[in-house]
Amino acid sequence: QVQLVESGGGLVQAGGSLRLSCAVSGLTFSNYAMGWFRQAPGKEREFVATIRWSGTIDYAAAVKGRFTISRDNAKNTVYLQMNSLKPEDTAVYYCAAGRTYTLRTMGSVDYWGQGTQVTVSS
């Protein structure tokens, strides 16, 4: 059974930081690109960041320079370090896995985590 379990969400003030983790089990980690998506109230789920097993990275323009994605292949874990948080970053953040060169669209996702809430206050 494939499982992606997120942790690390919470409530922070604008300008603060959070680090999200995603523990992956039930798949061959090296065969999958990993990524993060988010969904704000009343909006569609959107791409945030992705990382291949080799380390190649891509970010959405809205988070570039503030967020950092990484993966520890030995631990089957993906991280999202979020700095300089803004109220518009408030959303449920979802971990994702897909057998694609670069995971950027919802159509490329094979497995989803359950999501973790990130709330940034003004």
C-alpha positions as CSV (number, residue, x, y, z in Angstrom):
1,Q,0.0,0.0,0.0
2,V,1.4,3.4,-1.0
3,Q,1.3,6.0,1.6
4,L,2.5,9.7,1.7
5,V,2.2,11.2,5.1
6,E,2.7,14.9,5.6
7,S,3.6,16.7,8.8
8,G,4.8,20.1,9.9
9,G,1.9,22.4,9.1
10,G,0.7,25.0,11.5
11,L,-0.1,28.6,12.2
12,V,2.7,31.3,11.8
13,Q,2.9,35.0,11.5
14,A,3.7,36.7,8.2
15,G,7.5,36.6,7.7
16,G,7.9,33.4,9.6
17,S,9.0,29.9,8.5
18,L,7.7,26.3,8.5
19,R,9.2,23.0,7.4
20,L,6.9,20.4,5.9
21,S,7.9,16.7,5.7
22,C,6.4,13.9,3.7
23,A,7.3,10.3,4.6
24,V,6.8,7.9,1.7
25,S,6.3,4.1,1.8
26,G,5.0,1.4,-0.5
27,L,6.8,2.5,-3.7
28,T,10.3,2.5,-5.2
29,F,11.3,6.0,-4.2
30,S,14.0,6.3,-6.8
31,N,11.5,5.8,-9.7
32,Y,9.4,8.8,-8.7
33,A,9.6,12.5,-8.9
34,M,8.2,14.1,-5.8
35,G,6.5,17.4,-5.3
36,W,4.2,19.7,-3.3
37,F,0.9,21.2,-4.3
38,R,-1.4,23.5,-2.4
39,Q,-5.1,24.4,-2.3
40,A,-6.4,27.7,-0.8
41,P,-10.0,28.2,0.2
42,G,-12.2,28.6,-2.9
43,K,-9.3,28.0,-5.3
44,E,-8.0,25.1,-7.4
45,R,-5.1,23.0,-6.3
46,E,-1.9,24.4,-7.7
47,F,1.7,23.4,-8.2
48,V,4.3,24.5,-5.7
49,A,7.6,22.6,-6.2
50,T,9.0,19.4,-7.5
51,I,12.2,17.4,-7.3
52,R,13.5,14.4,-9.2
53,W,15.4,11.6,-7.6
54,S,18.5,13.0,-9.2
55,G,17.9,16.4,-7.5
56,T,16.6,18.5,-10.4
57,I,14.2,21.1,-9.0
58,D,11.4,23.4,-10.3
59,Y,9.3,25.9,-8.4
60,A,6.2,27.9,-9.0
61,A,6.9,31.6,-9.6
62,A,5.0,32.6,-6.5
63,V,7.3,30.7,-4.2
64,K,10.7,30.9,-5.9
65,G,13.3,32.4,-3.6
66,R,11.3,31.7,-0.5
67,F,10.6,27.9,-0.5
68,T,13.1,25.1,-0.9
69,I,12.2,21.5,-1.8
70,S,14.6,18.7,-0.9
71,R,14.5,14.9,-0.6
72,D,16.5,12.4,1.5
73,N,16.5,9.2,-0.6
74,A,17.9,7.1,2.2
75,K,14.9,8.1,4.4
76,N,12.3,8.1,1.7
77,T,11.3,11.6,2.8
78,V,10.6,14.9,1.0
79,Y,10.8,18.3,2.6
80,L,9.5,21.8,1.9
81,Q,11.2,24.6,3.8
82,M,9.0,27.7,3.7
83,N,10.6,31.0,4.6
84,S,9.2,34.6,4.4
85,L,5.7,33.3,4.6
86,K,2.9,35.5,3.4
87,P,-0.9,35.4,4.2
88,E,-1.5,34.3,0.5
89,D,0.5,31.2,1.2
90,T,-2.3,30.0,3.5
91,A,-3.5,26.7,2.1
92,V,-3.6,22.9,2.6
93,Y,-0.3,21.6,1.3
94,Y,-0.3,18.2,-0.4
95,C,2.7,15.9,-1.0
96,A,2.6,14.1,-4.4
97,A,4.5,11.4,-6.2
98,G,4.6,10.7,-10.0
99,R,6.5,8.7,-12.5
100,T,7.4,11.7,-14.7
101,Y,10.5,13.6,-15.6
102,T,9.3,16.7,-13.6
103,L,6.1,16.6,-11.6
104,R,4.3,19.9,-12.3
105,T,0.7,19.2,-13.1
106,M,-2.1,17.3,-11.3
107,G,-2.3,15.0,-14.3
108,S,1.3,13.8,-13.7
109,V,0.5,12.8,-10.1
110,D,0.1,9.1,-9.3
111,Y,-0.2,9.3,-5.5
112,W,-1.3,12.1,-3.0
113,G,-0.9,12.6,0.7
114,Q,-3.8,13.7,2.9
115,G,-2.6,17.3,3.2
116,T,-1.4,19.5,6.1
117,Q,-2.8,22.9,6.9
118,V,-0.6,26.0,6.7
119,T,-2.0,29.2,8.0
120,V,-0.1,32.5,7.8
121,S,-1.6,35.5,9.8
122,S,-1.2,39.1,8.9
